[in-house]
Amino acid sequence: MNIFDAVAFGYIVYMLILPVWWLGIHSRIRAIRRLGWAYYMLPVLLFFLITFFIFYNYSTVSQYRINTFYTFFAGIILAGITMMIDLYRGTNYSFSTLIGLPEFFPRKYKSKLITSGIFSYIRHPRYLEYMLFALGMAFLTGLIICYLLFFYVLIAFNIIARYEEKELIQRFGKKYIAYMKRVPRFLPKIN
């Protein structure tokens, strides 16, 4: 297994778990709050199950590839763009917000509407990162399973963004609605 395949399989495990976890938070937050820290154990359990399944079937999964020099180069570029978005996003986004603590414990971790930095161009830069990195991994490795993961991530984070936006409208009201009208969800406006 080369380094790109190892990163891709790690990302597959991560991306199969993360959307399910966030969808649970954004669609059923009141029920999830009652579970508290126990809800953080769900991804740990899923991680071990999915990791075992993927690495057990590595030889079968890894033989199906579509790759060329051009797709590999495009994958490098997408990985670089993803890292730049991550660095730019990180200047406005705390770790507690990243792992969902304001959603779980709103009295302890106060949240504020972030509309500056990269959030002045797109509403969900983190989700865009996930999508671009999934496509980048598909291009880098050529693995068919990574192309399938890209489509899964694309659909999953579109659904999650819709749930999250309903929750943010409840939390921030007219300020968030005005922000939604001004700033696109994933792709920045080109003037």
N, C-alpha and C positions, 0 to 999 in steps of 0.2 A: 504494500500500500504506500503510495507516494504521499507527500505532505499535503497536496491539494485535495486528494481523496480523503485524507484523514480530517482535514478542516471541513470539507463538504459533508462528510458523514456526521461529524459533531454538530454542524449547523442543522442538518436534517433532524437530528434528535431534538435539538433546541426548538426548532420551528414547528415540529409536530406537537410539542407541549404548550408553547407560549400562547398561541391563539386560543386554545381551549381554555387555558387559565384566565386570560384577559376577558374572554367572552363571558365566562362565569362571573367575573367581577362586574362587568358593565351591564349585564342583563339581569343579574340577581343580587345586587349589592347588599340589600337589607338582610337576606338570608346568609350571605357570605360573611357579613360583619359579625353575626352570631357565632360563626366558627372561629373568628379571630386568627391567631397565628397558626392554628391547625390547617387552615386552607393552604398555607405555604408548603405543607407536607405533600400535597397532591402532586406537584411537579416533580418532587424527589422520587416518589414511587413510580410515576410514569417514566421518568428518566431511565431508571434501571431496566424496566420492562422493554422499552423501545430500543435502548442501547443493545441489550442482549439480542433482540430479534434482528436488528440491522447488522451487527457484526457477525452473528451466526450465519447470516445469508450474504455476506460480503462478496464471496466469489461468484455467486449467481448475479447479484445486482451490478457488480462492477464490470461485467463483460458487455453490457449494452451502453454504447457511447456514440455520440455524434460530436466530433471535434476536429478543428482545423487550426492552423496557425492564427487565422484571423479571429476566430471565436476566442481563442486563448488570449490574444492581445486585447480584445474587447472586454474580456473578463477582468484583466488587470486594470483597465481603465475604470470599469464599474466599481471594482474594489477600492480604488483610489478615491473616486467620487463619494462612495459610502463613508470612507474614513473622514473625508473633509466635512461632510454633513454632520457626522457624529461629533467631531471636534467643535464645530460651529454651534450645534445644538447644546452641547454640554456646558456652554457658557451661560445659558439661561435656565437650566434644568437641574434641580438638585437630585441627589441619589435617592432620597426618601420619596420624591415624586416619581422617579423612574420605576421604583419597585411597588408603587401603589399605596404607600402608607396614608396619604391624605384621603383615599377612598375608604380604606379600612378603619382608620382612626381619625375621623374628621375633627374631633375636639382637641386632640393632641397635636396633629400635624395640619396646620392651616394651609389651605391652598389659595393661590392667587392666579388670576387669568394672565397668562404670559402672552404678550403680543409683540414683543420686541425681538431683535436678532432674526434668526431664521424663521421664527414664528410670525414675522411680519410678511413673509413670502408664501409660506404654506402652513396649514393648521396642524398637520401630523408628520413632522419630519422623521420621527422615530419609525413610524410605519413605512415611510418611503425608504428609509435605510434598509429595513428588512426585505422589502421587495427588490431593491437594487442589488443587495448582497446575494439574495437567492438567485437572481438572474446571472450575476457575476460568477457565482459558484458553478452554475450550469455551463456557462461559457468556458470557464477555466478547466473544468474536469471533463466536460462532454458527456457526463453521466445522464442517462435518460431520467433516472429517478430525481435528479436535481432540476431538470426541466419541469417534471411533474410537481415538484415541491414549489417551484416558482408560481405555477398556476394556483396551487393550494394557498400560498401566502397572499397572492393577489386577491383572491376571493375572500379569504379569512379576514384580512385586515380592512377590506372595504366594509365588511359586515361589522367588525368591531368598531371601526370609526363611526359608523352610524349610531350604534348603541352608546358609544362614548359621548357623541355630540348631544344626544338626548339628555344624558346625565349632566353634561356641562351647561346645557340650557337651564336645567332645573337649578343648578348650583349658582350660575352667574347671571341668568335671566337675559334682559335686553342687551347687556354688554356683549354677551357671547353671540347673540343673534346678529348684532351689528358687525361683529368680528367675522362671522361666517359669510356675510354679504360682501365684505371687503377682501377677504383672503381665501384663496382656493384650498381644497382639501389636500391634494398631493402634488400637483404640478404647478409651479409658479406661473403667473401670467407673464407673457412676453410682450413688452410694449414696443 
